[in-house]
Amino acid sequence: MNIGLIGPGDIGAVIVKKLRDAGYPVKMANSKGPDSLRELAAKTGAIPVSVEEVVQDVDILFLVLPQKAFPVLPKGLLNKAKKETIVIDVGNYYPWRDGRIDEIESGLTESAWVEKQIRRPVFKVLNSIVAKALAGAGRPTGSRDRVALPISGDNPKAKEIVAQLIDRIGFDSVDAGTIAESWRQQPGSPVYCINPTKEELQQLLKNVDRSSLVTNREKSTKAHRAVENEDYQTQVNAHRSVHNEKMKQ
Ligand SMILES: NC(=O)c1ccc[n+]([C@@H]2O[C@H](COP(=O)([O-])OP(=O)(O)OC[C@H]3O[C@@H](n4cnc5c(N)ncnc54)[C@H](OP(=O)(O)O)[C@@H]3O)[C@@H](O)[C@H]2O)c1
């Protein structure tokens, strides 16, 4: 299974490392060009290439980008990818970072907006775990405290392939529905950045209140900023505290 990744930044670099540790061949690209990725390449064995090259001949393509990057990607970039390539959107929408996007503000899910930008279906996963937790909280299959991640997407067969990859990098997963329903795992959701177990995630996904997402997104951003330099458990606790005192671990 060949993997491409655009955006090996804060969380993208962790994804590259996790994929390499699991034995996947990975190529990666950013906006600054392959030379800027030499250090990460030496550390992980992932191959730095151009954005045009990274989409070609891969089975899975990770987009680990802030929303504001999509309009400046080369036009028609994904036309160079194989038809069967599974595209994974790891991004989130933060208006303070990405600028206001009217379609999302009017109710389009963040990943449905990404689909419109790149003209390809996507799967949404790994957007709801903080980078430090992704680096440190992975556990072998069957571990009692294994963290679970929601996966949204419209193709059940491809979703199964994505779930297998998530398992191989140390996490359980739960099918969170279609891309139209993927607001359940967007910032502000009670499943966002709280490192739930599979049972907890299944339960929480049933009760996400869409009308509270924006308010809770602001609260969890504030809570996260206060513990930005702390370990992942402290960050997870900060996110949990936004939703429910009882959820604190
Ligand atoms: N950080 C986390 O803990 C975390 C967790 C879950 C989800 N997310 C989401 O994942 C996305 C990335 O977050 P991050 O924190 O990793 O951001 P980041 O550290 O700023 O990294 C962004 C990456 O995207 C690349 N990039 C930006 N514009 C590009 C363009 N036009 N073409 C090609 N590459 C481009 C950057 O490369 P250059 O530096 O070369 O521009 C960099 O590698 C965001 O949507 C974020 O909300 C983050």
The ligand as an SDF file (V2000), in Angstrom:
LIG
                    3D

 48 52  0  0  0  0  0  0  0  0999 V2000
   -1.9100   19.9570   15.1720 N   0  0  0  0  0  0  0  0  0  0  0  0
   -2.8150   19.1020   15.6210 C   0  0  0  0  0  0  0  0  0  0  0  0
   -2.7370   18.5960   16.7690 O   0  0  0  0  0  0  0  0  0  0  0  0
   -3.9820   18.7180   14.7430 C   0  0  0  0  0  0  0  0  0  0  0  0
   -4.7850   17.6400   15.1270 C   0  0  0  0  0  0  0  0  0  0  0  0
   -5.8370   17.2330   14.3040 C   0  0  0  0  0  0  0  0  0  0  0  0
   -6.0970   17.9210   13.1230 C   0  0  0  0  0  0  0  0  0  0  0  0
   -5.3270   19.0040   12.8010 N   0  0  0  0  0  0  0  0  0  0  0  0
   -5.6640   19.7150   11.5470 C   0  0  0  0  0  0  0  0  0  0  0  0
   -4.7050   19.3110   10.5640 O   0  0  0  0  0  0  0  0  0  0  0  0
   -4.4070   20.4140    9.6950 C   0  0  0  0  0  0  0  0  0  0  0  0
   -2.9150   20.7020    9.7900 C   0  0  0  0  0  0  0  0  0  0  0  0
   -2.6350   21.1420   11.1150 O   0  0  0  0  0  0  0  0  0  0  0  0
   -1.1580   21.3280   11.6790 P   0  0  0  0  0  0  0  0  0  0  0  0
   -1.3180   21.7550   13.0800 O   0  0  0  0  0  0  0  0  0  0  0  0
   -0.3230   20.1450   11.3790 O   0  0  0  0  0  0  0  0  0  0  0  0
   -0.6850   22.5850   10.8010 O   0  0  0  0  0  0  0  0  0  0  0  0
    0.7940   23.0450   10.4630 P   0  0  0  0  0  0  0  0  0  0  0  0
    1.7630   22.6130   11.4920 O   0  0  0  0  0  0  0  0  0  0  0  0
    0.6810   24.4890   10.1270 O   0  0  0  0  0  0  0  0  0  0  0  0
    1.1260   22.2410    9.1130 O   0  0  0  0  0  0  0  0  0  0  0  0
    0.4840   22.5310    7.9060 C   0  0  0  0  0  0  0  0  0  0  0  0
    1.1660   21.7580    6.7980 C   0  0  0  0  0  0  0  0  0  0  0  0
    0.4880   22.0570    5.5830 O   0  0  0  0  0  0  0  0  0  0  0  0
    1.4500   22.4520    4.6020 C   0  0  0  0  0  0  0  0  0  0  0  0
    0.8490   23.4020    3.6720 N   0  0  0  0  0  0  0  0  0  0  0  0
    0.2100   24.5630    3.9620 C   0  0  0  0  0  0  0  0  0  0  0  0
   -0.2070   25.1590    2.8240 N   0  0  0  0  0  0  0  0  0  0  0  0
    0.1740   24.3480    1.8090 C   0  0  0  0  0  0  0  0  0  0  0  0
    0.0110   24.4050    0.3990 C   0  0  0  0  0  0  0  0  0  0  0  0
   -0.6240   25.4020   -0.2050 N   0  0  0  0  0  0  0  0  0  0  0  0
    0.5410   23.3950   -0.3400 N   0  0  0  0  0  0  0  0  0  0  0  0
    1.1940   22.3700    0.2500 C   0  0  0  0  0  0  0  0  0  0  0  0
    1.3440   22.2640    1.5810 N   0  0  0  0  0  0  0  0  0  0  0  0
    0.8530   23.2310    2.3500 C   0  0  0  0  0  0  0  0  0  0  0  0
    2.5540   23.0900    5.4030 C   0  0  0  0  0  0  0  0  0  0  0  0
    3.7320   23.1250    4.6460 O   0  0  0  0  0  0  0  0  0  0  0  0
    4.5800   24.4850    4.4800 P   0  0  0  0  0  0  0  0  0  0  0  0
    5.0900   24.7870    5.8600 O   0  0  0  0  0  0  0  0  0  0  0  0
    5.6320   24.1700    3.4980 O   0  0  0  0  0  0  0  0  0  0  0  0
    3.5960   25.5260    3.9910 O   0  0  0  0  0  0  0  0  0  0  0  0
    2.6390   22.1460    6.5940 C   0  0  0  0  0  0  0  0  0  0  0  0
    3.3760   21.0040    6.2510 O   0  0  0  0  0  0  0  0  0  0  0  0
   -5.2800   21.5830   10.1830 C   0  0  0  0  0  0  0  0  0  0  0  0
   -6.4740   21.6210    9.4640 O   0  0  0  0  0  0  0  0  0  0  0  0
   -5.5460   21.2280   11.6480 C   0  0  0  0  0  0  0  0  0  0  0  0
   -6.7160   21.8190   12.1430 O   0  0  0  0  0  0  0  0  0  0  0  0
   -4.2740   19.4050   13.5590 C   0  0  0  0  0  0  0  0  0  0  0  0
  1  2  1  0
  2  3  2  0
  2  4  1  0
  4  5  1  0
  4 48  2  0
  5  6  2  0
  6  7  1  0
  7  8  2  0
  8  9  1  0
  8 48  1  0
  9 10  1  0
  9 46  1  0
 10 11  1  0
 11 12  1  0
 11 44  1  0
 12 13  1  0
 13 14  1  0
 14 15  2  0
 14 16  1  0
 14 17  1  0
 17 18  1  0
 18 19  2  0
 18 20  1  0
 18 21  1  0
 21 22  1  0
 22 23  1  0
 23 24  1  0
 23 42  1  0
 24 25  1  0
 25 26  1  0
 25 36  1  0
 26 27  1  0
 26 35  1  0
 27 28  2  0
 28 29  1  0
 29 30  1  0
 29 35  2  0
 30 31  1  0
 30 32  2  0
 32 33  1  0
 33 34  2  0
 34 35  1  0
 36 37  1  0
 36 42  1  0
 37 38  1  0
 38 39  2  0
 38 40  1  0
 38 41  1  0
 42 43  1  0
 44 45  1  0
 44 46  1  0
 46 47  1  0
M  CHG  2   8   1  16  -1
M  END
$$$$
